[in-house]
Amino acid sequence: MTWSWEYHPDEQYVAAEAPPALLAEIERRADELVRAAEARHLDGTGHQGPGEGLRTATVANGFFVYFVVPRQQRVYVCQVTGV
């Protein structure tokens, strides 16, 4: 299993009305978050204890809410907001 990110529950629900430029920025930032989570949790599948909780990341023209699940080696983007 390798680290990755995805929309939760799915892209249509989370990002249906977001402009393409905002989504491109979010996807670029989500890729960075995956690399950071992978470095922080070298063996995510063996992680014990609670997750990190919801976090917010800002990008040009908006922000998004995400959470990291080390045991699944996933970063989940669960809300997208444009400003």
PyMOL Python script that loads the backbone (N, CA, C, O; Angstrom):
from pymol import cmd

cmd.read_pdbstr("""\
ATOM      1  N   MET A   1       0.843  -1.177   0.000  1.00  0.00           N
ATOM      2  CA  MET A   1       0.000   0.000   0.000  1.00  0.00           C
ATOM      3  C   MET A   1       0.889   1.240   0.000  1.00  0.00           C
ATOM      4  O   MET A   1       1.910   1.266   0.687  1.00  0.00           O
ATOM      5  N   THR A   2       0.518   2.256  -0.752  1.00  0.00           N
ATOM      6  CA  THR A   2       1.267   3.506  -0.774  1.00  0.00           C
ATOM      7  C   THR A   2       0.352   4.666  -0.391  1.00  0.00           C
ATOM      8  O   THR A   2      -0.868   4.589  -0.540  1.00  0.00           O
ATOM      9  N   TRP A   3       0.952   5.720   0.094  1.00  0.00           N
ATOM     10  CA  TRP A   3       0.208   6.902   0.490  1.00  0.00           C
ATOM     11  C   TRP A   3      -0.407   7.580  -0.722  1.00  0.00           C
ATOM     12  O   TRP A   3       0.194   7.624  -1.796  1.00  0.00           O
ATOM     13  N   SER A   4      -1.613   8.110  -0.540  1.00  0.00           N
ATOM     14  CA  SER A   4      -2.283   8.891  -1.571  1.00  0.00           C
ATOM     15  C   SER A   4      -3.328   9.777  -0.906  1.00  0.00           C
ATOM     16  O   SER A   4      -3.484   9.758   0.314  1.00  0.00           O
ATOM     17  N   TRP A   5      -4.030  10.542  -1.705  1.00  0.00           N
ATOM     18  CA  TRP A   5      -5.113  11.373  -1.173  1.00  0.00           C
ATOM     19  C   TRP A   5      -6.340  11.149  -2.038  1.00  0.00           C
ATOM     20  O   TRP A   5      -6.247  10.684  -3.175  1.00  0.00           O
ATOM     21  N   GLU A   6      -7.497  11.490  -1.475  1.00  0.00           N
ATOM     22  CA  GLU A   6      -8.743  11.410  -2.228  1.00  0.00           C
ATOM     23  C   GLU A   6      -9.790  12.302  -1.566  1.00  0.00           C
ATOM     24  O   GLU A   6      -9.654  12.696  -0.408  1.00  0.00           O
ATOM     25  N   TYR A   7     -10.834  12.608  -2.330  1.00  0.00           N
ATOM     26  CA  TYR A   7     -11.960  13.353  -1.784  1.00  0.00           C
ATOM     27  C   TYR A   7     -12.829  12.395  -0.976  1.00  0.00           C
ATOM     28  O   TYR A   7     -12.989  11.227  -1.327  1.00  0.00           O
ATOM     29  N   HIS A   8     -13.395  12.927   0.133  1.00  0.00           N
ATOM     30  CA  HIS A   8     -14.240  12.078   0.973  1.00  0.00           C
ATOM     31  C   HIS A   8     -15.565  12.776   1.242  1.00  0.00           C
ATOM     32  O   HIS A   8     -15.534  13.852   1.841  1.00  0.00           O
ATOM     33  N   PRO A   9     -16.702  12.268   0.860  1.00  0.00           N
ATOM     34  CA  PRO A   9     -16.911  10.912   0.385  1.00  0.00           C
ATOM     35  C   PRO A   9     -16.561  10.710  -1.090  1.00  0.00           C
ATOM     36  O   PRO A   9     -16.195   9.602  -1.484  1.00  0.00           O
ATOM     37  N   ASP A  10     -16.668  11.768  -1.920  1.00  0.00           N
ATOM     38  CA  ASP A  10     -16.228  11.670  -3.316  1.00  0.00           C
ATOM     39  C   ASP A  10     -16.086  13.079  -3.885  1.00  0.00           C
ATOM     40  O   ASP A  10     -16.537  14.050  -3.277  1.00  0.00           O
ATOM     41  N   GLU A  11     -15.458  13.187  -5.049  1.00  0.00           N
ATOM     42  CA  GLU A  11     -15.190  14.496  -5.639  1.00  0.00           C
ATOM     43  C   GLU A  11     -16.479  15.256  -5.950  1.00  0.00           C
ATOM     44  O   GLU A  11     -16.549  16.463  -5.716  1.00  0.00           O
ATOM     45  N   GLN A  12     -17.475  14.590  -6.460  1.00  0.00           N
ATOM     46  CA  GLN A  12     -18.740  15.245  -6.800  1.00  0.00           C
ATOM     47  C   GLN A  12     -19.353  15.924  -5.581  1.00  0.00           C
ATOM     48  O   GLN A  12     -19.834  17.053  -5.678  1.00  0.00           O
ATOM     49  N   TYR A  13     -19.340  15.257  -4.451  1.00  0.00           N
ATOM     50  CA  TYR A  13     -19.935  15.799  -3.232  1.00  0.00           C
ATOM     51  C   TYR A  13     -19.102  16.956  -2.670  1.00  0.00           C
ATOM     52  O   TYR A  13     -19.653  17.974  -2.252  1.00  0.00           O
ATOM     53  N   VAL A  14     -17.798  16.800  -2.660  1.00  0.00           N
ATOM     54  CA  VAL A  14     -16.916  17.760  -1.999  1.00  0.00           C
ATOM     55  C   VAL A  14     -16.618  18.982  -2.872  1.00  0.00           C
ATOM     56  O   VAL A  14     -16.575  20.104  -2.367  1.00  0.00           O
ATOM     57  N   ALA A  15     -16.414  18.778  -4.159  1.00  0.00           N
ATOM     58  CA  ALA A  15     -15.866  19.840  -4.998  1.00  0.00           C
ATOM     59  C   ALA A  15     -16.685  20.141  -6.248  1.00  0.00           C
ATOM     60  O   ALA A  15     -16.154  20.725  -7.193  1.00  0.00           O
ATOM     61  N   ALA A  16     -17.931  19.771  -6.282  1.00  0.00           N
ATOM     62  CA  ALA A  16     -18.740  19.892  -7.496  1.00  0.00           C
ATOM     63  C   ALA A  16     -18.803  21.312  -8.049  1.00  0.00           C
ATOM     64  O   ALA A  16     -18.790  21.495  -9.266  1.00  0.00           O
ATOM     65  N   GLU A  17     -18.868  22.300  -7.198  1.00  0.00           N
ATOM     66  CA  GLU A  17     -19.047  23.673  -7.672  1.00  0.00           C
ATOM     67  C   GLU A  17     -17.777  24.509  -7.605  1.00  0.00           C
ATOM     68  O   GLU A  17     -17.825  25.714  -7.854  1.00  0.00           O
ATOM     69  N   ALA A  18     -16.669  23.914  -7.282  1.00  0.00           N
ATOM     70  CA  ALA A  18     -15.412  24.655  -7.200  1.00  0.00           C
ATOM     71  C   ALA A  18     -14.847  24.895  -8.597  1.00  0.00           C
ATOM     72  O   ALA A  18     -14.926  24.020  -9.460  1.00  0.00           O
ATOM     73  N   PRO A  19     -14.276  26.080  -8.820  1.00  0.00           N
ATOM     74  CA  PRO A  19     -13.686  26.349 -10.129  1.00  0.00           C
ATOM     75  C   PRO A  19     -12.443  25.486 -10.369  1.00  0.00           C
ATOM     76  O   PRO A  19     -11.747  25.126  -9.419  1.00  0.00           O
ATOM     77  N   PRO A  20     -12.167  25.156 -11.624  1.00  0.00           N
ATOM     78  CA  PRO A  20     -11.017  24.293 -11.944  1.00  0.00           C
ATOM     79  C   PRO A  20      -9.682  24.815 -11.410  1.00  0.00           C
ATOM     80  O   PRO A  20      -8.840  24.023 -10.987  1.00  0.00           O
ATOM     81  N   ALA A  21      -9.477  26.124 -11.422  1.00  0.00           N
ATOM     82  CA  ALA A  21      -8.202  26.678 -10.923  1.00  0.00           C
ATOM     83  C   ALA A  21      -8.037  26.400  -9.430  1.00  0.00           C
ATOM     84  O   ALA A  21      -6.938  26.085  -8.974  1.00  0.00           O
ATOM     85  N   LEU A  22      -9.124  26.515  -8.673  1.00  0.00           N
ATOM     86  CA  LEU A  22      -9.066  26.218  -7.239  1.00  0.00           C
ATOM     87  C   LEU A  22      -8.783  24.742  -7.012  1.00  0.00           C
ATOM     88  O   LEU A  22      -7.973  24.393  -6.154  1.00  0.00           O
ATOM     89  N   LEU A  23      -9.433  23.882  -7.764  1.00  0.00           N
ATOM     90  CA  LEU A  23      -9.195  22.445  -7.620  1.00  0.00           C
ATOM     91  C   LEU A  23      -7.763  22.071  -7.960  1.00  0.00           C
ATOM     92  O   LEU A  23      -7.184  21.195  -7.319  1.00  0.00           O
ATOM     93  N   ALA A  24      -7.191  22.717  -8.950  1.00  0.00           N
ATOM     94  CA  ALA A  24      -5.788  22.447  -9.300  1.00  0.00           C
ATOM     95  C   ALA A  24      -4.869  22.801  -8.141  1.00  0.00           C
ATOM     96  O   ALA A  24      -3.931  22.059  -7.847  1.00  0.00           O
ATOM     97  N   GLU A  25      -5.126  23.931  -7.477  1.00  0.00           N
ATOM     98  CA  GLU A  25      -4.324  24.326  -6.318  1.00  0.00           C
ATOM     99  C   GLU A  25      -4.510  23.351  -5.157  1.00  0.00           C
ATOM    100  O   GLU A  25      -3.546  22.993  -4.480  1.00  0.00           O
ATOM    101  N   ILE A  26      -5.733  22.930  -4.935  1.00  0.00           N
ATOM    102  CA  ILE A  26      -6.010  21.980  -3.851  1.00  0.00           C
ATOM    103  C   ILE A  26      -5.314  20.655  -4.117  1.00  0.00           C
ATOM    104  O   ILE A  26      -4.730  20.069  -3.206  1.00  0.00           O
ATOM    105  N   GLU A  27      -5.368  20.184  -5.336  1.00  0.00           N
ATOM    106  CA  GLU A  27      -4.735  18.907  -5.670  1.00  0.00           C
ATOM    107  C   GLU A  27      -3.215  18.989  -5.534  1.00  0.00           C
ATOM    108  O   GLU A  27      -2.577  18.030  -5.100  1.00  0.00           O
ATOM    109  N   ARG A  28      -2.638  20.125  -5.903  1.00  0.00           N
ATOM    110  CA  ARG A  28      -1.182  20.313  -5.731  1.00  0.00           C
ATOM    111  C   ARG A  28      -0.829  20.285  -4.246  1.00  0.00           C
ATOM    112  O   ARG A  28       0.128  19.623  -3.844  1.00  0.00           O
ATOM    113  N   ARG A  29      -1.600  21.002  -3.434  1.00  0.00           N
ATOM    114  CA  ARG A  29      -1.347  21.049  -1.987  1.00  0.00           C
ATOM    115  C   ARG A  29      -1.593  19.685  -1.345  1.00  0.00           C
ATOM    116  O   ARG A  29      -0.855  19.288  -0.443  1.00  0.00           O
ATOM    117  N   ALA A  30      -2.613  18.967  -1.795  1.00  0.00           N
ATOM    118  CA  ALA A  30      -2.894  17.628  -1.261  1.00  0.00           C
ATOM    119  C   ALA A  30      -1.727  16.685  -1.545  1.00  0.00           C
ATOM    120  O   ALA A  30      -1.394  15.845  -0.708  1.00  0.00           O
ATOM    121  N   ASP A  31      -1.108  16.814  -2.708  1.00  0.00           N
ATOM    122  CA  ASP A  31       0.081  16.009  -3.009  1.00  0.00           C
ATOM    123  C   ASP A  31       1.203  16.297  -2.014  1.00  0.00           C
ATOM    124  O   ASP A  31       1.900  15.380  -1.579  1.00  0.00           O
ATOM    125  N   GLU A  32       1.375  17.566  -1.653  1.00  0.00           N
ATOM    126  CA  GLU A  32       2.383  17.934  -0.648  1.00  0.00           C
ATOM    127  C   GLU A  32       2.043  17.329   0.709  1.00  0.00           C
ATOM    128  O   GLU A  32       2.926  16.842   1.416  1.00  0.00           O
ATOM    129  N   LEU A  33       0.771  17.359   1.070  1.00  0.00           N
ATOM    130  CA  LEU A  33       0.351  16.791   2.355  1.00  0.00           C
ATOM    131  C   LEU A  33       0.585  15.287   2.406  1.00  0.00           C
ATOM    132  O   LEU A  33       0.926  14.749   3.460  1.00  0.00           O
ATOM    133  N   VAL A  34       0.409  14.610   1.290  1.00  0.00           N
ATOM    134  CA  VAL A  34       0.680  13.171   1.224  1.00  0.00           C
ATOM    135  C   VAL A  34       2.154  12.908   1.491  1.00  0.00           C
ATOM    136  O   VAL A  34       2.496  12.016   2.268  1.00  0.00           O
ATOM    137  N   ARG A  35       3.025  13.677   0.852  1.00  0.00           N
ATOM    138  CA  ARG A  35       4.471  13.488   1.077  1.00  0.00           C
ATOM    139  C   ARG A  35       4.845  13.752   2.532  1.00  0.00           C
ATOM    140  O   ARG A  35       5.678  13.044   3.098  1.00  0.00           O
ATOM    141  N   ALA A  36       4.234  14.767   3.139  1.00  0.00           N
ATOM    142  CA  ALA A  36       4.518  15.073   4.546  1.00  0.00           C
ATOM    143  C   ALA A  36       4.012  13.960   5.461  1.00  0.00           C
ATOM    144  O   ALA A  36       4.706  13.569   6.400  1.00  0.00           O
ATOM    145  N   ALA A  37       2.823  13.454   5.200  1.00  0.00           N
ATOM    146  CA  ALA A  37       2.263  12.377   6.030  1.00  0.00           C
ATOM    147  C   ALA A  37       3.100  11.112   5.899  1.00  0.00           C
ATOM    148  O   ALA A  37       3.325  10.405   6.881  1.00  0.00           O
ATOM    149  N   GLU A  38       3.557  10.832   4.694  1.00  0.00           N
ATOM    150  CA  GLU A  38       4.387   9.647   4.476  1.00  0.00           C
ATOM    151  C   GLU A  38       5.708   9.756   5.249  1.00  0.00           C
ATOM    152  O   GLU A  38       6.191   8.765   5.797  1.00  0.00           O
ATOM    153  N   ALA A  39       6.285  10.952   5.291  1.00  0.00           N
ATOM    154  CA  ALA A  39       7.524  11.156   6.042  1.00  0.00           C
ATOM    155  C   ALA A  39       7.281  11.066   7.551  1.00  0.00           C
ATOM    156  O   ALA A  39       8.131  10.565   8.288  1.00  0.00           O
ATOM    157  N   ARG A  40       6.141  11.541   8.005  1.00  0.00           N
ATOM    158  CA  ARG A  40       5.819  11.542   9.431  1.00  0.00           C
ATOM    159  C   ARG A  40       5.465  10.149   9.938  1.00  0.00           C
ATOM    160  O   ARG A  40       5.787   9.793  11.071  1.00  0.00           O
ATOM    161  N   HIS A  41       4.806   9.369   9.101  1.00  0.00           N
ATOM    162  CA  HIS A  41       4.342   8.031   9.484  1.00  0.00           C
ATOM    163  C   HIS A  41       5.012   7.012   8.564  1.00  0.00           C
ATOM    164  O   HIS A  41       4.407   6.550   7.596  1.00  0.00           O
ATOM    165  N   LEU A  42       6.251   6.668   8.868  1.00  0.00           N
ATOM    166  CA  LEU A  42       7.011   5.777   7.994  1.00  0.00           C
ATOM    167  C   LEU A  42       6.307   4.451   7.768  1.00  0.00           C
ATOM    168  O   LEU A  42       6.350   3.909   6.663  1.00  0.00           O
ATOM    169  N   ASP A  43       5.659   3.923   8.795  1.00  0.00           N
ATOM    170  CA  ASP A  43       4.872   2.711   8.642  1.00  0.00           C
ATOM    171  C   ASP A  43       3.452   3.016   9.102  1.00  0.00           C
ATOM    172  O   ASP A  43       3.059   2.661  10.213  1.00  0.00           O
ATOM    173  N   GLY A  44       2.696   3.671   8.247  1.00  0.00           N
ATOM    174  CA  GLY A  44       1.349   4.085   8.606  1.00  0.00           C
ATOM    175  C   GLY A  44       0.427   2.939   8.953  1.00  0.00           C
ATOM    176  O   GLY A  44      -0.450   3.092   9.803  1.00  0.00           O
ATOM    177  N   THR A  45       0.605   1.786   8.312  1.00  0.00           N
ATOM    178  CA  THR A  45      -0.288   0.658   8.554  1.00  0.00           C
ATOM    179  C   THR A  45      -0.175   0.136   9.981  1.00  0.00           C
ATOM    180  O   THR A  45      -1.105  -0.498  10.480  1.00  0.00           O
ATOM    181  N   GLY A  46       0.934   0.390  10.635  1.00  0.00           N
ATOM    182  CA  GLY A  46       1.122  -0.056  12.012  1.00  0.00           C
ATOM    183  C   GLY A  46       0.820   1.020  13.037  1.00  0.00           C
ATOM    184  O   GLY A  46       1.089   0.836  14.224  1.00  0.00           O
ATOM    185  N   HIS A  47       0.266   2.139  12.599  1.00  0.00           N
ATOM    186  CA  HIS A  47      -0.019   3.259  13.497  1.00  0.00           C
ATOM    187  C   HIS A  47      -0.983   2.847  14.595  1.00  0.00           C
ATOM    188  O   HIS A  47      -1.977   2.167  14.338  1.00  0.00           O
ATOM    189  N   GLN A  48      -0.689   3.255  15.803  1.00  0.00           N
ATOM    190  CA  GLN A  48      -1.552   3.001  16.964  1.00  0.00           C
ATOM    191  C   GLN A  48      -2.075   4.331  17.471  1.00  0.00           C
ATOM    192  O   GLN A  48      -1.382   5.345  17.394  1.00  0.00           O
ATOM    193  N   GLY A  49      -3.273   4.332  17.980  1.00  0.00           N
ATOM    194  CA  GLY A  49      -3.822   5.544  18.576  1.00  0.00           C
ATOM    195  C   GLY A  49      -4.712   6.320  17.628  1.00  0.00           C
ATOM    196  O   GLY A  49      -4.969   5.899  16.500  1.00  0.00           O
ATOM    197  N   PRO A  50      -5.184   7.479  18.116  1.00  0.00           N
ATOM    198  CA  PRO A  50      -6.113   8.278  17.316  1.00  0.00           C
ATOM    199  C   PRO A  50      -5.417   8.960  16.142  1.00  0.00           C
ATOM    200  O   PRO A  50      -4.193   9.087  16.109  1.00  0.00           O
ATOM    201  N   GLY A  51      -6.221   9.391  15.189  1.00  0.00           N
ATOM    202  CA  GLY A  51      -5.702  10.157  14.062  1.00  0.00           C
ATOM    203  C   GLY A  51      -5.414  11.591  14.487  1.00  0.00           C
ATOM    204  O   GLY A  51      -5.495  11.936  15.666  1.00  0.00           O
ATOM    205  N   GLU A  52      -5.083  12.396  13.528  1.00  0.00           N
ATOM    206  CA  GLU A  52      -4.680  13.776  13.816  1.00  0.00           C
ATOM    207  C   GLU A  52      -5.843  14.746  13.880  1.00  0.00           C
ATOM    208  O   GLU A  52      -5.656  15.889  14.296  1.00  0.00           O
ATOM    209  N   GLY A  53      -7.031  14.334  13.485  1.00  0.00           N
ATOM    210  CA  GLY A  53      -8.175  15.230  13.498  1.00  0.00           C
ATOM    211  C   GLY A  53      -8.246  16.086  12.247  1.00  0.00           C
ATOM    212  O   GLY A  53      -7.368  16.023  11.386  1.00  0.00           O
ATOM    213  N   LEU A  54      -9.300  16.887  12.155  1.00  0.00           N
ATOM    214  CA  LEU A  54      -9.486  17.756  10.997  1.00  0.00           C
ATOM    215  C   LEU A  54      -8.478  18.890  11.016  1.00  0.00           C
ATOM    216  O   LEU A  54      -8.139  19.430  12.069  1.00  0.00           O
ATOM    217  N   ARG A  55      -8.008  19.235   9.827  1.00  0.00           N
ATOM    218  CA  ARG A  55      -7.078  20.348   9.667  1.00  0.00           C
ATOM    219  C   ARG A  55      -7.517  21.177   8.475  1.00  0.00           C
ATOM    220  O   ARG A  55      -8.274  20.711   7.624  1.00  0.00           O
ATOM    221  N   THR A  56      -7.037  22.408   8.423  1.00  0.00           N
ATOM    222  CA  THR A  56      -7.356  23.310   7.331  1.00  0.00           C
ATOM    223  C   THR A  56      -6.076  23.711   6.620  1.00  0.00           C
ATOM    224  O   THR A  56      -5.056  23.976   7.256  1.00  0.00           O
ATOM    225  N   ALA A  57      -6.140  23.753   5.287  1.00  0.00           N
ATOM    226  CA  ALA A  57      -5.006  24.205   4.480  1.00  0.00           C
ATOM    227  C   ALA A  57      -5.494  25.302   3.547  1.00  0.00           C
ATOM    228  O   ALA A  57      -6.556  25.180   2.937  1.00  0.00           O
ATOM    229  N   THR A  58      -4.723  26.365   3.438  1.00  0.00           N
ATOM    230  CA  THR A  58      -5.100  27.459   2.551  1.00  0.00           C
ATOM    231  C   THR A  58      -4.367  27.325   1.218  1.00  0.00           C
ATOM    232  O   THR A  58      -3.236  26.846   1.143  1.00  0.00           O
ATOM    233  N   VAL A  59      -5.051  27.765   0.186  1.00  0.00           N
ATOM    234  CA  VAL A  59      -4.485  27.818  -1.164  1.00  0.00           C
ATOM    235  C   VAL A  59      -4.944  29.140  -1.769  1.00  0.00           C
ATOM    236  O   VAL A  59      -5.762  29.847  -1.181  1.00  0.00           O
ATOM    237  N   ALA A  60      -4.415  29.471  -2.941  1.00  0.00           N
ATOM    238  CA  ALA A  60      -4.845  30.691  -3.612  1.00  0.00           C
ATOM    239  C   ALA A  60      -6.346  30.628  -3.860  1.00  0.00           C
ATOM    240  O   ALA A  60      -6.847  29.647  -4.409  1.00  0.00           O
ATOM    241  N   ASN A  61      -7.047  31.647  -3.467  1.00  0.00           N
ATOM    242  CA  ASN A  61      -8.495  31.781  -3.686  1.00  0.00           C
ATOM    243  C   ASN A  61      -9.353  30.804  -2.898  1.00  0.00           C
ATOM    244  O   ASN A  61     -10.497  30.559  -3.282  1.00  0.00           O
ATOM    245  N   GLY A  62      -8.844  30.238  -1.812  1.00  0.00           N
ATOM    246  CA  GLY A  62      -9.690  29.369  -1.012  1.00  0.00           C
ATOM    247  C   GLY A  62      -8.953  28.577   0.041  1.00  0.00           C
ATOM    248  O   GLY A  62      -7.799  28.855   0.369  1.00  0.00           O
ATOM    249  N   PHE A  63      -9.641  27.592   0.558  1.00  0.00           N
ATOM    250  CA  PHE A  63      -9.049  26.688   1.537  1.00  0.00           C
ATOM    251  C   PHE A  63      -9.789  25.366   1.476  1.00  0.00           C
ATOM    252  O   PHE A  63     -10.833  25.249   0.834  1.00  0.00           O
ATOM    253  N   PHE A  64      -9.227  24.362   2.162  1.00  0.00           N
ATOM    254  CA  PHE A  64      -9.898  23.070   2.236  1.00  0.00           C
ATOM    255  C   PHE A  64      -9.643  22.438   3.587  1.00  0.00           C
ATOM    256  O   PHE A  64      -8.663  22.742   4.267  1.00  0.00           O
ATOM    257  N   VAL A  65     -10.548  21.553   3.957  1.00  0.00           N
ATOM    258  CA  VAL A  65     -10.458  20.821   5.217  1.00  0.00           C
ATOM    259  C   VAL A  65     -10.099  19.383   4.872  1.00  0.00           C
ATOM    260  O   VAL A  65     -10.643  18.799   3.935  1.00  0.00           O
ATOM    261  N   TYR A  66      -9.174  18.823   5.645  1.00  0.00           N
ATOM    262  CA  TYR A  66      -8.712  17.464   5.377  1.00  0.00           C
ATOM    263  C   TYR A  66      -8.402  16.754   6.676  1.00  0.00           C
ATOM    264  O   TYR A  66      -8.291  17.379   7.731  1.00  0.00           O
ATOM    265  N   PHE A  67      -8.262  15.434   6.588  1.00  0.00           N
ATOM    266  CA  PHE A  67      -7.781  14.648   7.721  1.00  0.00           C
ATOM    267  C   PHE A  67      -6.908  13.518   7.201  1.00  0.00           C
ATOM    268  O   PHE A  67      -7.040  13.076   6.060  1.00  0.00           O
ATOM    269  N   VAL A  68      -6.012  13.064   8.070  1.00  0.00           N
ATOM    270  CA  VAL A  68      -5.044  12.025   7.722  1.00  0.00           C
ATOM    271  C   VAL A  68      -5.403  10.750   8.487  1.00  0.00           C
ATOM    272  O   VAL A  68      -5.644  10.787   9.694  1.00  0.00           O
ATOM    273  N   VAL A  69      -5.437   9.624   7.774  1.00  0.00           N
ATOM    274  CA  VAL A  69      -5.683   8.324   8.401  1.00  0.00           C
ATOM    275  C   VAL A  69      -4.441   7.463   8.147  1.00  0.00           C
ATOM    276  O   VAL A  69      -4.335   6.814   7.107  1.00  0.00           O
ATOM    277  N   PRO A  70      -3.501   7.459   9.104  1.00  0.00           N
ATOM    278  CA  PRO A  70      -2.244   6.738   8.884  1.00  0.00           C
ATOM    279  C   PRO A  70      -2.425   5.256   8.563  1.00  0.00           C
ATOM    280  O   PRO A  70      -1.726   4.726   7.699  1.00  0.00           O
ATOM    281  N   ARG A  71      -3.351   4.578   9.244  1.00  0.00           N
ATOM    282  CA  ARG A  71      -3.520   3.134   9.003  1.00  0.00           C
ATOM    283  C   ARG A  71      -3.966   2.833   7.577  1.00  0.00           C
ATOM    284  O   ARG A  71      -3.684   1.756   7.053  1.00  0.00           O
ATOM    285  N   GLN A  72      -4.658   3.774   6.952  1.00  0.00           N
ATOM    286  CA  GLN A  72      -5.084   3.599   5.559  1.00  0.00           C
ATOM    287  C   GLN A  72      -4.107   4.255   4.579  1.00  0.00           C
ATOM    288  O   GLN A  72      -4.242   4.109   3.364  1.00  0.00           O
ATOM    289  N   GLN A  73      -3.136   4.970   5.116  1.00  0.00           N
ATOM    290  CA  GLN A  73      -2.157   5.722   4.332  1.00  0.00           C
ATOM    291  C   GLN A  73      -2.862   6.643   3.343  1.00  0.00           C
ATOM    292  O   GLN A  73      -2.568   6.642   2.147  1.00  0.00           O
ATOM    293  N   ARG A  74      -3.803   7.434   3.873  1.00  0.00           N
ATOM    294  CA  ARG A  74      -4.605   8.328   3.050  1.00  0.00           C
ATOM    295  C   ARG A  74      -4.729   9.705   3.690  1.00  0.00           C
ATOM    296  O   ARG A  74      -4.776   9.848   4.911  1.00  0.00           O
ATOM    297  N   VAL A  75      -4.778  10.697   2.834  1.00  0.00           N
ATOM    298  CA  VAL A  75      -5.181  12.044   3.209  1.00  0.00           C
ATOM    299  C   VAL A  75      -6.534  12.252   2.538  1.00  0.00           C
ATOM    300  O   VAL A  75      -6.654  12.119   1.320  1.00  0.00           O
ATOM    301  N   TYR A  76      -7.549  12.576   3.329  1.00  0.00           N
ATOM    302  CA  TYR A  76      -8.900  12.755   2.806  1.00  0.00           C
ATOM    303  C   TYR A  76      -9.264  14.238   2.809  1.00  0.00           C
ATOM    304  O   TYR A  76      -9.215  14.891   3.851  1.00  0.00           O
ATOM    305  N   VAL A  77      -9.626  14.762   1.649  1.00  0.00           N
ATOM    306  CA  VAL A  77     -10.113  16.130   1.526  1.00  0.00           C
ATOM    307  C   VAL A  77     -11.635  16.053   1.652  1.00  0.00           C
ATOM    308  O   VAL A  77     -12.297  15.397   0.848  1.00  0.00           O
ATOM    309  N   CYS A  78     -12.187  16.732   2.673  1.00  0.00           N
ATOM    310  CA  CYS A  78     -13.612  16.575   2.943  1.00  0.00           C
ATOM    311  C   CYS A  78     -14.423  17.849   2.771  1.00  0.00           C
ATOM    312  O   CYS A  78     -15.651  17.803   2.846  1.00  0.00           O
ATOM    313  N   GLN A  79     -13.769  18.993   2.542  1.00  0.00           N
ATOM    314  CA  GLN A  79     -14.511  20.229   2.291  1.00  0.00           C
ATOM    315  C   GLN A  79     -13.638  21.170   1.489  1.00  0.00           C
ATOM    316  O   GLN A  79     -12.447  21.311   1.768  1.00  0.00           O
ATOM    317  N   VAL A  80     -14.226  21.814   0.494  1.00  0.00           N
ATOM    318  CA  VAL A  80     -13.530  22.791  -0.348  1.00  0.00           C
ATOM    319  C   VAL A  80     -14.320  24.095  -0.290  1.00  0.00           C
ATOM    320  O   VAL A  80     -15.539  24.094  -0.456  1.00  0.00           O
ATOM    321  N   THR A  81     -13.620  25.212  -0.052  1.00  0.00           N
ATOM    322  CA  THR A  81     -14.278  26.498   0.012  1.00  0.00           C
ATOM    323  C   THR A  81     -13.476  27.524  -0.780  1.00  0.00           C
ATOM    324  O   THR A  81     -12.287  27.721  -0.529  1.00  0.00           O
ATOM    325  N   GLY A  82     -14.124  28.169  -1.725  1.00  0.00           N
ATOM    326  CA  GLY A  82     -13.494  29.240  -2.481  1.00  0.00           C
ATOM    327  C   GLY A  82     -13.839  30.577  -1.853  1.00  0.00           C
ATOM    328  O   GLY A  82     -14.911  30.736  -1.270  1.00  0.00           O
ATOM    329  N   VAL A  83     -12.930  31.543  -1.972  1.00  0.00           N
ATOM    330  CA  VAL A  83     -13.188  32.874  -1.435  1.00  0.00           C
ATOM    331  C   VAL A  83     -13.086  33.916  -2.529  1.00  0.00           C
ATOM    332  O   VAL A  83     -13.272  35.105  -2.269  1.00  0.00           O
TER     333      VAL A  83
END
""", "prot")
cmd.dss("prot")
cmd.show_as("cartoon", "prot")
cmd.util.cbc("prot")
cmd.orient("prot")
